[in-house]
């Protein structure tokens, strides 16, 4: 057994996302611990209710008992209301499969439909590459040629075989970062990089999910569907862009919503998901409810901080209403000061 396998055999809320979804759960986001403890919170990116951290251990215990497709579907059924669109579509496929083949396993289900989904996935990728190429018309011929040489290479990989997996999205994104633009082309190149982030992933595309996870075990497939809706701490301003590791720069989101955004500017992410401003209001209303219930003590200024941060990062597209909040900004600051004073005396 590999070192990584030995480590992740012991599931904890602290290592869960780190090892299964490549999202840090502690360390730089430790200031977000008060948010992680909250329940019944709407994901500000995707609009579904986030699965609380405390559900992880129980899920893993039940997952260990899943041997058949029927077992897997019955376990996932408990979380269907928390599923995001891609995962919900996969669950619907599994449900139909399990009714006909209850004693089979879910990996076989994905392998049966992989071929057609791979073809559709290639078309999805081609459409994004076409969009990237159209944007190169705004660049100088020299810069445009550099990018088109990369998109051409991607197309060659995509078309090389109808049975092999497609090119690596991360590799293409990294290759774009290597291009040093002229001073007057920086904005256009950023636009191109943001467009390339829309290449399909298992978070955004049912076809990408099926192609990727047709090679994984039933246990990994079920776990992946569950993890997508579990809580993760997200930087509003990405750390790579100088975003601070403070609660005023944090959102509690689904792991999938966090991972798919990557370092995409919030303005661009809103273009991808136009309902984000609506979901953000639902999120802050849930946060306000939790504060009123005494579940975020010492962070009563959070709604004001995150409102300002989201307004700035979204360039005015997100304007949260705090009409339900019982604290004025001054009263919230006093509540925080009072909490810190009581804590100092306790220590």
N, C-alpha and C positions, 0 to 999 in steps of 0.2 A: 504494500500500500504506500502511495506517495506521501510526502510530508504534508502537502495541502489536503489530501484526503483524510489524513489522521486528524488534522486540525479541525476541519469542518464537520467531522463526525460528531462533534459535541456542539449542538446548536444552542446559541444564546442570542438574545436580542442585540447584543453588542457586536457579534461577528457576522450576523445573518446577512445583511446587505453587502458587507465588505467582500465576503467570499462568494456569494451567489449572484451579485448584481453589480459588482465593481463600483459601489458607492460607499464612501467612508461613513461610518456610523458614529465614530468617536473622534478624538483628536481635534482637528480644526473646527469641527462643528459641535464641540462639547457645550458651548454656551446655549445650544438649542435644546438641551435636555428638558427644560420645563415644557417646551412645545411637544416633545415626543410622548409625554405622559398623558396628553389630552385624548379624549374619546369623542366619537361622533362628530368629527371635523370633516368638512367638505374640502376636497382637493382644489386649491385655487387655480390649477391648470386644467383639470379635466372634469370637474363638477361631480365626481362620485365621492362617496364616503370612504375615508381612509381606514384601512384595517388597523386597529390598535396594536402596538408592540406586544402587549400582553397575550395576544392570540397566537404568537409564533410557536411557543413550546407545545401548546395543545395541538396545533396543526401538525407539527412534526411527529408527535406521538401517534396521531391518526394516520399520517402518511406512511409510517413504517408498517402499518397493517394492510396497506393497499397492494393487492396482488393481481387484480384483474381490471379490465376496462370498466366494468360495472362498479368496482370499489372506488376507482378514481373519480368517476362521474358523481357518485354519491357524496364523496368528500368535497368536491368542488361546488356542489349544489348549495352548500352552506354559505358560499361566498359569491354567488352569481350576481347579487345586487351590488357588489363592490367592484365588479369587473369592468375594465375599460373596453372600448369597442373591439379591438383586435382580439383580446383574450375572450370576450363574450362570443365572438364569432367562432373561435376554436372550440369553446365549450359546447356550442350548439352542434358542431360537427361530431364531437366526442359523444354527445348524448344520443344522437341518431345511431352512431356506430355501436355503442354499448347495448342498445336495444336489440340489435341483430346479432352481435358477437359479444355477449356479456363476459365470456371467459377468455377472450383475447386480451391484448394489451394496447395501450394508446399509441405506442411507437409504431406498431404495425398500421394503425389507422393513418398516421401521417405519411408513412412510406407508400401507402397505396395511392395517395393523391399528390405526392411530391412532384411528379413529372409535369403535370398541367400547371401547377402553382409556380414551378420554376420558370416556365415560359412566360407566365403573366408577370412574374417578378422582373424578368429581364426587360419587359416592355415598360414597367414602371421606372426602372433605372434609366432607360433610354430617354424617357420624357424629361427627366430632370437634367440629364446631360445636354439635351436639346436646349433647355432653358439657359443653361450655363453658356453654351455656345452663342446663343442670341445676345447675351450680355457682353460678350467679347467684342462686339461691333462698336462698342463705345471706347475701346482701348486703341492704342497705337498698333500698327500691324505687327511690330516685334513682340509686344506683350500678348496680343491676341494669339499669335502663333504658338507661343509657349504653352498657353492654356489649352489650345485646341489639340496640341500634340498629346497632352495628358488625357483629354476626353476621348481622343481617337484610340489611344491605347486601351482605355476602359472598354470602349465598344468592341475592340478586337477580342478582348477577354470574354466579354458577354456573348459574342457570336461564335467563339471558337468551338463550343460544343453545347448541345442541348441537354446533356446529361450531367455536366459538371457544375459546381456552384459558381456563382458570379464573382466578380472582382471584390476586393475588400474595400468597403466604404472608408474605413479609417485610413487606409493607405492613400486613397485619393485625396482625402481631406488634408492629410499631412503634406502631400506633394504640393498642394495649393499654398500652404503656409511657407513653403520654401521659395516662392516667387517674391522677389523684392520689387515692388512697383515704383514707377516714377512718382514724383511728388504730386503731380496733378491726376494720378490714376488710383490713389489710395482708396478713395471712396467707392469707386467702381469695383475694385478688386475685393473690397469688403462685401459689397453687394453680391458678387459672384460666390464668395466663400459662404455667405449666408444661404444662398440658393442651393449650394451643394449639400448643406446640412439637411435638406429635404429629401435626400436619397433615402429610400425605404429601409426601415429596420424592423426588427420583430416587435418593437413598440408601436409602430405606425402602420404596419402592413401585415395582413393575414397571410399573404403569400410568403413574405420574408420569414414569418414565424414558422410556417410549415416546412420550408426548405431547411432552415437552421435546426429545428428541433426534431426533424425526422431521423437525425443521427443520435439523438439522446435517449436515455432510458425513460420509461414511464414515470419513474420517481422524479427525475429532473424536469420533465415536462410539466407535471402537476405542480411542482414547487415553483417553477418559473411563472405560471399563471397566478399563483397566490402572491408571490413576491411583488409583482407589478403594482399591486394595490396597497402594499404595506407602507408605513410612514417613513419618510426620509427628509432630512434637513437640507434645504435648498438656499443657496446664496442668490439674493435678488440681483445685486451687482456681483458678477462672477469674481472669484478670488484672483483669477488670472488678469482681471481688469482693475485690480486694486480694491475689490470688495472686502470689507472688514468681517472678521469672524466674531460678530456680535449679534445678539438676538434682534436688534433693530434692522439687520440686513438678512434675516432668516425668515423663510416660510416653511411650514410643515406641508409637504406635498406627497403624492404617491411616488414610489420609487421610479415608476415608468415615466411620469411627468418630469421628474428631475433629470433622469438619464437622457431622455430624448431632447431636452432643451440643450444639454451640454453647455457651451459658452455662447449660444445664440443670443443676440441682444433681445431684450424683452419685447421691443417693438416688432421684431421679426417673428417672434414666437406668437404674438397676438395675431399676426397675419395668417399664420398657420392654423391657429385656434381662435377665431373671432369672438367666441363666448367667454374668453378669459376675464374680461372686465366684470361680467356678470358673476362668474364663479368666484372672483376675488371678493365681491360684496357678500356672497354667501359664506365665504371663508371667514371674513372679519366679523360677521354676525354670529357665527359659531364661536369664535374666539371671545367676543364680548360676553356671550352666554356663559362660557367657562370662567371668565374672570368674575362675573357676578356670582357664580357658584363657589368662588373661593379656590379655584383650581390653577391659578396662575399668579399666586401672591408674589409680590416683589417685582412684578413686570406689568404693573397697571399702565405704564406709559407706552407699552408695546403698540397698541392700536394707533396712537399718534405717530410713533416713529415709522411704523411700516406704511402708514398712509402717505407720509411724506416721501419715503424711499420709493414706493411704487409709482407715485406721480412723477418723480424725477426720472426714474429708469424707463418708464413707458412714454416719456415725452408728453405727458398730459392725457394719455389715453385711459388711464385708470384713476378715477376720482372717487375714492371711497367715502361713503356717508357713515358717520359715527353717531347718527341720530338716536340709536338705541342705547348708547353708552351713558351710564349714570355719572361718570366722572368727567369733569372739565379737565383740560390739560393741566391746569394748576393743581386740581384735586388729585389727579393721577400721580403727579410728581410727589405730592405730600404723602400719598399712600405708599409709594416706593420708599421714601425716606423713613416713614414710620416702620415699615417692615425691616429695613436694614438696621434700624436702631434696636428693634426687638431682637434681631438675630445676633447683633454684637453683644447685647446683654446676656443672651442665652449661652454664647460661647464663653 
